[in-house]
């Protein structure tokens, strides 16, 4: 194959990759708040937002340390009412996972905050996962219309 054909083939390949997100996200229907396009392609191009919120009582400081396999998002000390958040796109070939360690006083918990699971996608309303730390545990915000929420209990002991 001569270099001209290789260049044309490469150009077509790059164009196909660039146009795919536009095709995947286009719709002729008005968005009525539904998330009917739950295909793998849709979720791959979706930008996700994760929020860790301090809703503890008595002005307690919440320590938050979140990571993925590839990224350490650092240690953050949150005062009451403040959140730490970040955004990302899932890995192309799957396996996206973020987890956090949270602690206050002598209580602590480590848990997954994002993993590839259709029930989590729905609970996060296909884009925003709000993890809220309260005195009795850590909760995934209950999105209207979704009955279940994940809860993680605090463990008592040395940090």
MDAnalysis code that builds the backbone (N, CA, C; Angstrom):
import MDAnalysis as mda
import numpy as np

u = mda.Universe.empty(477, n_residues=159, atom_resindex=np.repeat(np.arange(159), 3), trajectory=True)
u.add_TopologyAttr("name", ["N", "CA", "C"] * 159)
u.add_TopologyAttr("resid", np.arange(1, 160))
u.add_TopologyAttr("resname", ["UNK", "UNK", "UNK", "UNK", "UNK", "UNK", "UNK", "UNK", "UNK", "UNK", "UNK", "UNK", "UNK", "UNK", "UNK", "UNK", "UNK", "UNK", "UNK", "UNK", "UNK", "UNK", "UNK", "UNK", "UNK", "UNK", "UNK", "UNK", "UNK", "UNK", "UNK", "UNK", "UNK", "UNK", "UNK", "UNK", "UNK", "UNK", "UNK", "UNK", "UNK", "UNK", "UNK", "UNK", "UNK", "UNK", "UNK", "UNK", "UNK", "UNK", "UNK", "UNK", "UNK", "UNK", "UNK", "UNK", "UNK", "UNK", "UNK", "UNK", "UNK", "UNK", "UNK", "UNK", "UNK", "UNK", "UNK", "UNK", "UNK", "UNK", "UNK", "UNK", "UNK", "UNK", "UNK", "UNK", "UNK", "UNK", "UNK", "UNK", "UNK", "UNK", "UNK", "UNK", "UNK", "UNK", "UNK", "UNK", "UNK", "UNK", "UNK", "UNK", "UNK", "UNK", "UNK", "UNK", "UNK", "UNK", "UNK", "UNK", "UNK", "UNK", "UNK", "UNK", "UNK", "UNK", "UNK", "UNK", "UNK", "UNK", "UNK", "UNK", "UNK", "UNK", "UNK", "UNK", "UNK", "UNK", "UNK", "UNK", "UNK", "UNK", "UNK", "UNK", "UNK", "UNK", "UNK", "UNK", "UNK", "UNK", "UNK", "UNK", "UNK", "UNK", "UNK", "UNK", "UNK", "UNK", "UNK", "UNK", "UNK", "UNK", "UNK", "UNK", "UNK", "UNK", "UNK", "UNK", "UNK", "UNK", "UNK", "UNK", "UNK", "UNK", "UNK", "UNK", "UNK", "UNK", "UNK"])
u.atoms.positions = np.array([
    [0.853, -1.166, 0.000],
    [0.000, 0.000, 0.000],
    [0.903, 1.234, 0.000],
    [0.672, 2.125, -0.947],
    [1.523, 3.317, -1.023],
    [1.173, 4.308, 0.088],
    [2.012, 5.305, 0.267],
    [1.825, 6.239, 1.378],
    [0.554, 7.076, 1.212],
    [0.141, 7.370, -0.019],
    [-1.089, 8.121, -0.234],
    [-2.288, 7.351, 0.323],
    [-2.380, 6.057, 0.018],
    [-3.488, 5.233, 0.518],
    [-3.441, 5.120, 2.038],
    [-2.250, 4.998, 2.601],
    [-2.119, 4.927, 4.056],
    [-2.597, 6.234, 4.693],
    [-2.238, 7.359, 4.091],
    [-2.658, 8.649, 4.630],
    [-4.168, 8.826, 4.549],
    [-4.760, 8.436, 3.427],
    [-6.224, 8.533, 3.270],
    [-6.914, 7.626, 4.286],
    [-6.434, 6.404, 4.445],
    [-7.025, 5.464, 5.404],
    [-6.935, 6.038, 6.811],
    [-5.790, 6.578, 7.188],
    [-5.616, 7.171, 8.510],
    [-6.560, 8.358, 8.690],
    [-6.688, 9.223, 7.681],
    [-7.569, 10.376, 7.748],
    [-9.019, 9.941, 7.969],
    [-9.475, 8.945, 7.250],
    [-10.850, 8.453, 7.406],
    [-11.054, 7.877, 8.802],
    [-10.078, 7.141, 9.295],
    [-10.147, 6.560, 10.632],
    [-10.274, 7.661, 11.694],
    [-9.448, 8.691, 11.598],
    [-9.489, 9.794, 12.563],
    [-10.829, 10.513, 12.482],
    [-11.340, 10.735, 11.293],
    [-12.631, 11.399, 11.141],
    [-13.757, 10.571, 11.765],
    [-13.715, 9.271, 11.583],
    [-14.738, 8.393, 12.166],
    [-14.723, 8.487, 13.686],
    [-13.543, 8.528, 14.268],
    [-13.440, 8.647, 15.725],
    [-13.960, 10.001, 16.185],
    [-13.658, 11.060, 15.459],
    [-14.079, 12.402, 15.849],
    [-15.586, 12.599, 15.709],
    [-16.212, 11.948, 14.765],
    [-17.641, 12.141, 14.516],
    [-18.508, 11.261, 15.406],
    [-17.997, 10.137, 15.855],
    [-18.785, 9.212, 16.667],
    [-19.442, 9.870, 17.872],
    [-18.746, 10.710, 18.668],
    [-19.424, 11.344, 19.805],
    [-20.583, 12.231, 19.383],
    [-20.463, 12.889, 18.260],
    [-21.541, 13.753, 17.790],
    [-22.771, 12.939, 17.432],
    [-22.547, 11.814, 16.777],
    [-23.661, 10.949, 16.407],
    [-24.289, 10.348, 17.652],
    [-23.444, 9.914, 18.586],
    [-23.940, 9.268, 19.806],
    [-24.751, 10.225, 20.670],
    [-24.393, 11.514, 20.668],
    [-25.082, 12.456, 21.537],
    [-26.210, 13.206, 20.843],
    [-26.358, 13.055, 19.551],
    [-27.408, 13.793, 18.860],
    [-28.757, 13.120, 19.058],
    [-29.781, 13.938, 19.091],
    [-31.125, 13.424, 19.273],
    [-32.100, 14.416, 18.669],
    [-33.146, 13.903, 18.049],
    [-34.159, 14.790, 17.491],
    [-35.307, 14.983, 18.466],
    [-35.270, 14.300, 19.608],
    [-36.340, 14.412, 20.591],
    [-35.956, 15.409, 21.677],
    [-36.961, 16.094, 22.198],
    [-36.755, 17.008, 23.309],
    [-36.417, 16.203, 24.553],
    [-35.409, 16.665, 25.317],
    [-35.037, 15.991, 26.560],
    [-36.101, 16.263, 27.610],
    [-36.749, 15.216, 28.070],
    [-37.803, 15.343, 29.065],
    [-37.332, 14.842, 30.422],
    [-36.008, 14.877, 30.644],
    [-35.496, 14.437, 31.924],
    [-35.248, 12.942, 31.977],
    [-35.420, 12.257, 30.878],
    [-35.192, 10.818, 30.847],
    [-33.773, 10.545, 30.376],
    [-33.292, 9.405, 30.756],
    [-31.969, 8.977, 30.327],
    [-32.127, 7.629, 29.644],
    [-32.764, 7.654, 28.483],
    [-33.049, 6.421, 27.765],
    [-31.826, 5.859, 27.071],
    [-30.850, 6.703, 26.775],
    [-29.667, 6.241, 26.066],
    [-28.608, 5.815, 27.074],
    [-28.759, 4.628, 27.633],
    [-27.831, 4.123, 28.628],
    [-26.821, 3.187, 28.005],
    [-26.579, 3.333, 26.725],
    [-25.637, 2.457, 26.040],
    [-24.229, 2.718, 26.538],
    [-23.389, 1.771, 26.330],
    [-21.990, 1.875, 26.725],
    [-21.336, 3.093, 26.062],
    [-21.674, 3.345, 24.813],
    [-21.098, 4.476, 24.091],
    [-21.485, 5.790, 24.761],
    [-22.745, 5.941, 25.130],
    [-23.207, 7.153, 25.818],
    [-22.439, 7.362, 27.119],
    [-22.291, 6.307, 27.911],
    [-21.627, 6.423, 29.202],
    [-20.141, 6.714, 29.050],
    [-19.552, 6.252, 27.950],
    [-18.127, 6.475, 27.706],
    [-17.841, 7.947, 27.463],
    [-18.713, 8.645, 26.760],
    [-18.506, 10.052, 26.441],
    [-19.059, 10.991, 27.507],
    [-19.751, 10.447, 28.464],
    [-20.385, 11.239, 29.518],
    [-19.328, 11.758, 30.489],
    [-19.428, 13.025, 30.867],
    [-18.589, 13.566, 31.924],
    [-19.321, 13.376, 33.243],
    [-18.682, 12.691, 34.172],
    [-19.256, 12.407, 35.487],
    [-18.689, 13.387, 36.503],
    [-19.498, 13.706, 37.500],
    [-19.094, 14.586, 38.594],
    [-19.316, 13.841, 39.910],
    [-18.295, 13.820, 40.748],
    [-18.399, 13.190, 42.067],
    [-18.250, 14.299, 43.110],
    [-19.130, 14.277, 44.109],
    [-19.129, 15.290, 45.159],
    [-19.024, 14.587, 46.516],
    [-18.112, 15.038, 47.353],
    [-18.015, 14.580, 48.744],
    [-18.377, 15.782, 49.610],
    [-19.449, 15.649, 50.398],
    [-20.023, 16.788, 51.121],
    [-19.948, 16.550, 52.626],
    [-19.520, 17.565, 53.373],
    [-19.497, 17.491, 54.830],
    [-20.832, 18.012, 55.365],
    [-21.643, 17.097, 55.911],
    [-22.910, 17.456, 56.553],
    [-22.898, 16.973, 58.009],
    [-21.716, 17.010, 58.624],
    [-21.577, 16.603, 60.018],
    [-22.097, 17.700, 60.935],
    [-22.412, 17.333, 62.170],
    [-22.908, 18.316, 63.135],
    [-21.747, 18.948, 63.903],
    [-22.047, 19.976, 64.644],
    [-21.121, 20.618, 65.578],
    [-19.810, 21.076, 64.935],
    [-19.888, 21.553, 63.711],
    [-18.714, 22.101, 63.015],
    [-17.520, 21.152, 62.947],
    [-17.789, 19.872, 62.809],
    [-16.708, 18.884, 62.710],
    [-16.055, 18.967, 61.336],
    [-14.735, 18.836, 61.314],
    [-13.959, 18.835, 60.071],
    [-13.954, 17.416, 59.513],
    [-14.204, 17.296, 58.214],
    [-14.181, 16.000, 57.538],
    [-12.926, 15.901, 56.685],
    [-12.125, 14.886, 56.926],
    [-10.959, 14.613, 56.097],
    [-11.407, 13.724, 54.941],
    [-11.065, 14.098, 53.719],
    [-11.438, 13.338, 52.523],
    [-10.175, 13.103, 51.694],
    [-9.960, 11.840, 51.313],
    [-8.836, 11.491, 50.441],
    [-9.359, 10.520, 49.390],
    [-9.433, 10.958, 48.149],
    [-10.001, 10.147, 47.069],
    [-8.931, 9.821, 46.032],
    [-9.106, 8.646, 45.398],
    [-8.130, 8.147, 44.433],
    [-8.817, 7.296, 43.372],
    [-8.082, 7.104, 42.278],
    [-8.382, 6.057, 41.309],
    [-7.074, 5.305, 41.115],
    [-7.087, 4.352, 40.231],
    [-5.855, 3.625, 39.933],
    [-4.783, 4.577, 39.405],
    [-5.213, 5.573, 38.641],
    [-4.285, 6.477, 37.967],
    [-4.097, 7.833, 38.646],
    [-5.050, 8.254, 39.462],
    [-5.026, 9.613, 40.004],
    [-5.223, 9.621, 41.515],
    [-4.364, 10.364, 42.206],
    [-4.542, 10.650, 43.626],
    [-5.024, 12.088, 43.703],
    [-6.236, 12.291, 44.188],
    [-6.853, 13.620, 44.185],
    [-6.487, 14.451, 45.412],
    [-5.631, 13.919, 46.260],
    [-5.135, 14.670, 47.405],
    [-6.016, 14.569, 48.632],
    [-5.482, 15.123, 49.726],
    [-6.190, 15.134, 51.012],
    [-6.842, 16.501, 51.177],
    [-8.109, 16.480, 51.577],
    [-8.866, 17.720, 51.741],
    [-9.548, 17.704, 53.100],
    [-9.468, 18.812, 53.816],
    [-10.161, 18.987, 55.088],
    [-11.337, 19.926, 54.844],
    [-12.543, 19.379, 54.980],
    [-13.757, 20.131, 54.658],
    [-14.460, 20.591, 55.924],
    [-14.786, 21.872, 55.985],
    [-15.624, 22.348, 57.074],
    [-17.078, 22.029, 56.716],
    [-17.947, 22.131, 57.679],
    [-19.359, 21.800, 57.471],
    [-19.946, 22.653, 56.353],
    [-20.683, 21.987, 55.462],
    [-21.342, 22.673, 54.360],
    [-20.492, 22.805, 53.109],
    [-19.246, 22.388, 53.166],
    [-18.338, 22.491, 52.024],
    [-18.215, 21.123, 51.363],
    [-17.967, 21.136, 50.064],
    [-17.784, 19.890, 49.336],
    [-16.469, 19.894, 48.576],
    [-15.969, 18.708, 48.331],
    [-14.845, 18.497, 47.418],
    [-15.438, 17.764, 46.230],
    [-15.140, 18.215, 45.004],
    [-15.701, 17.541, 43.829],
    [-14.673, 17.485, 42.716],
    [-14.912, 16.551, 41.807],
    [-14.074, 16.430, 40.621],
    [-14.913, 15.836, 39.500],
    [-14.373, 15.949, 38.290],
    [-15.075, 15.395, 37.135],
    [-14.099, 14.545, 36.331],
    [-14.666, 13.626, 35.551],
    [-13.852, 12.712, 34.755],
    [-14.732, 12.061, 33.701],
    [-14.079, 11.406, 32.777],
    [-14.771, 10.541, 31.814],
    [-14.293, 9.116, 32.054],
    [-15.211, 8.161, 31.982],
    [-14.812, 6.764, 32.202],
    [-13.751, 6.306, 31.210],
    [-13.002, 5.305, 31.611],
    [-11.963, 4.725, 30.758],
    [-12.611, 4.092, 29.533],
    [-11.939, 4.162, 28.413],
    [-12.470, 3.662, 27.153],
    [-12.812, 2.180, 27.231],
    [-11.941, 1.409, 27.833],
    [-12.137, -0.040, 27.849],
    [-12.718, -0.542, 29.162],
    [-13.329, 0.352, 29.928],
    [-13.990, -0.055, 31.155],
    [-13.040, -0.093, 32.348],
    [-13.606, -0.412, 33.488],
    [-12.827, -0.561, 34.700],
    [-12.611, 0.722, 35.486],
    [-13.373, 1.778, 35.194],
    [-13.210, 3.027, 35.943],
    [-13.663, 2.812, 37.381],
    [-12.815, 3.208, 38.317],
    [-13.105, 3.036, 39.741],
    [-12.471, 4.181, 40.508],
    [-13.263, 4.841, 41.344],
    [-12.762, 5.832, 42.289],
    [-13.206, 5.404, 43.678],
    [-12.363, 5.629, 44.659],
    [-12.722, 5.333, 46.030],
    [-12.222, 6.468, 46.913],
    [-12.827, 6.567, 48.107],
    [-12.464, 7.627, 49.043],
    [-12.296, 7.063, 50.443],
    [-11.446, 7.718, 51.175],
    [-11.296, 7.502, 52.612],
    [-11.787, 8.787, 53.259],
    [-12.703, 8.670, 54.221],
    [-13.218, 9.828, 54.941],
    [-13.074, 9.572, 56.431],
    [-12.783, 10.635, 57.175],
    [-12.604, 10.478, 58.612],
    [-12.934, 11.778, 59.344],
    [-13.407, 11.612, 60.582],
    [-13.562, 12.728, 61.512],
    [-13.476, 12.147, 62.914],
    [-12.952, 12.931, 63.851],
    [-12.723, 12.469, 65.225],
    [-12.081, 11.072, 65.175],
    [-12.693, 10.068, 65.815],
    [-12.160, 8.700, 65.779],
    [-12.945, 7.800, 64.825],
    [-13.719, 8.372, 63.915],
    [-14.516, 7.599, 62.978],
    [-13.899, 7.690, 61.586],
    [-13.968, 6.587, 60.851],
    [-13.413, 6.589, 59.496],
    [-14.118, 5.542, 58.643],
    [-14.017, 5.713, 57.334],
    [-14.614, 4.772, 56.384],
    [-13.869, 4.883, 55.057],
    [-13.729, 3.752, 54.379],
    [-13.141, 3.711, 53.033],
    [-14.124, 2.951, 52.149],
    [-14.424, 3.487, 50.973],
    [-15.455, 2.877, 50.134],
    [-15.341, 3.384, 48.701],
    [-15.966, 2.661, 47.774],
    [-16.017, 3.068, 46.375],
    [-17.030, 4.199, 46.229],
    [-16.677, 5.221, 45.437],
    [-17.607, 6.316, 45.164],
    [-18.069, 6.320, 43.709],
    [-17.320, 5.626, 42.832],
    [-17.760, 5.427, 41.447],
    [-17.191, 4.117, 40.946],
    [-18.062, 3.309, 40.355],
    [-17.689, 2.064, 39.712],
    [-18.677, 1.840, 38.593],
    [-18.346, 0.980, 37.691],
    [-19.216, 0.783, 36.531],
    [-20.329, -0.199, 36.883],
    [-21.513, 0.370, 37.102],
    [-22.675, -0.402, 37.513],
    [-23.937, 0.372, 37.126],
    [-24.808, -0.217, 36.327],
    [-26.028, 0.489, 35.902],
    [-26.879, 1.004, 37.061],
    [-26.927, 0.304, 38.189],
    [-27.738, 0.807, 39.301],
    [-27.111, 2.063, 39.908],
    [-25.775, 2.141, 39.932],
    [-25.122, 3.363, 40.406],
    [-25.388, 4.503, 39.435],
    [-25.318, 4.240, 38.129],
    [-25.588, 5.280, 37.132],
    [-26.955, 5.909, 37.390],
    [-27.958, 5.070, 37.634],
    [-29.312, 5.571, 37.860],
    [-29.387, 6.365, 39.162],
    [-28.748, 5.864, 40.213],
    [-28.782, 6.568, 41.493],
    [-28.070, 7.915, 41.412],
    [-27.119, 8.027, 40.507],
    [-26.396, 9.287, 40.306],
    [-27.021, 10.132, 39.205],
    [-28.198, 9.755, 38.766],
    [-28.928, 10.479, 37.735],
    [-28.063, 10.677, 36.485],
    [-27.261, 9.667, 36.191],
    [-26.421, 9.627, 34.983],
    [-25.505, 10.839, 34.856],
    [-24.868, 11.212, 35.967],
    [-23.907, 12.291, 35.836],
    [-23.358, 12.882, 37.119],
    [-24.141, 12.900, 38.208],
    [-23.706, 13.537, 39.452],
    [-23.915, 12.610, 40.642],
    [-22.812, 12.179, 41.257],
    [-22.882, 11.348, 42.465],
    [-22.534, 12.225, 43.660],
    [-23.479, 12.387, 44.580],
    [-23.283, 13.177, 45.788],
    [-23.154, 12.247, 46.981],
    [-21.957, 12.168, 47.561],
    [-21.719, 11.382, 48.770],
    [-21.714, 12.357, 49.944],
    [-22.641, 12.145, 50.891],
    [-22.854, 13.090, 51.973],
    [-22.484, 12.423, 53.296],
    [-21.514, 13.021, 54.004],
    [-21.074, 12.501, 55.303],
    [-21.924, 13.122, 56.402],
    [-22.582, 12.244, 57.171],
    [-23.380, 12.674, 58.318],
    [-22.872, 11.928, 59.545],
    [-23.352, 12.308, 60.692],
    [-22.878, 11.688, 61.932],
    [-23.136, 10.184, 61.979],
    [-24.217, 9.716, 61.375],
    [-24.568, 8.294, 61.452],
    [-24.108, 7.477, 60.247],
    [-23.404, 8.084, 59.292],
    [-22.911, 7.326, 58.140],
    [-22.711, 8.223, 56.925],
    [-22.322, 7.592, 55.837],
    [-22.091, 8.309, 54.581],
    [-23.123, 7.817, 53.589],
    [-23.810, 8.728, 52.949],
    [-24.927, 8.391, 52.080],
    [-24.708, 8.884, 50.656],
    [-25.222, 8.127, 49.718],
    [-25.335, 8.605, 48.352],
    [-26.649, 9.355, 48.272],
    [-26.601, 10.620, 47.856],
    [-27.794, 11.460, 47.826],
    [-28.923, 10.750, 47.097],
    [-30.089, 10.816, 47.687],
    [-31.273, 10.199, 47.116],
    [-31.824, 11.114, 46.029],
    [-31.577, 10.743, 44.766],
    [-32.077, 11.516, 43.629],
    [-33.601, 11.340, 43.579],
    [-34.357, 12.403, 43.362],
    [-35.818, 12.273, 43.292],
    [-36.241, 11.164, 42.330],
    [-37.174, 10.340, 42.780],
    [-37.661, 9.236, 41.961],
    [-36.872, 7.956, 42.163],
    [-35.757, 8.024, 42.881],
    [-34.952, 6.837, 43.169],
    [-35.120, 6.527, 44.654],
    [-35.580, 5.338, 44.983],
    [-35.901, 5.024, 46.363],
    [-34.678, 4.608, 47.183],
    [-33.793, 3.835, 46.613],
    [-32.671, 3.302, 47.377],
    [-31.495, 4.257, 47.367],
    [-30.718, 4.204, 48.415],
    [-29.463, 4.929, 48.442],
    [-28.441, 4.041, 49.141],
    [-27.196, 4.181, 48.740],
    [-26.131, 3.425, 49.376],
    [-25.776, 4.112, 50.679],
    [-25.405, 3.313, 51.674],
    [-24.984, 3.863, 52.946],
    [-23.736, 3.123, 53.405],
    [-22.782, 3.876, 53.928],
    [-21.571, 3.309, 54.501],
    [-21.511, 3.748, 55.954],
    [-21.322, 2.798, 56.848],
    [-21.238, 3.120, 58.269],
    [-19.813, 3.530, 58.628],
    [-19.708, 4.391, 59.609],
    [-18.421, 4.785, 60.148],
    [-17.866, 3.636, 60.974],
    [-16.575, 3.477, 60.979],
    [-15.910, 2.533, 61.890],
    [-15.265, 3.346, 62.990],
    [-15.355, 2.850, 64.205],
    [-14.756, 3.530, 65.342],
    [-13.386, 2.934, 65.571],
    [-12.397, 3.786, 65.763],
    [-11.072, 3.281, 66.059],
    [-10.011, 4.265, 65.629],
    [-8.770, 3.908, 65.885],
    [-7.677, 4.822, 65.522],
    [-7.615, 5.026, 64.019],
    [-7.246, 6.210, 63.619],
    [-7.164, 6.547, 62.203],
    [-5.917, 6.001, 61.572],
])
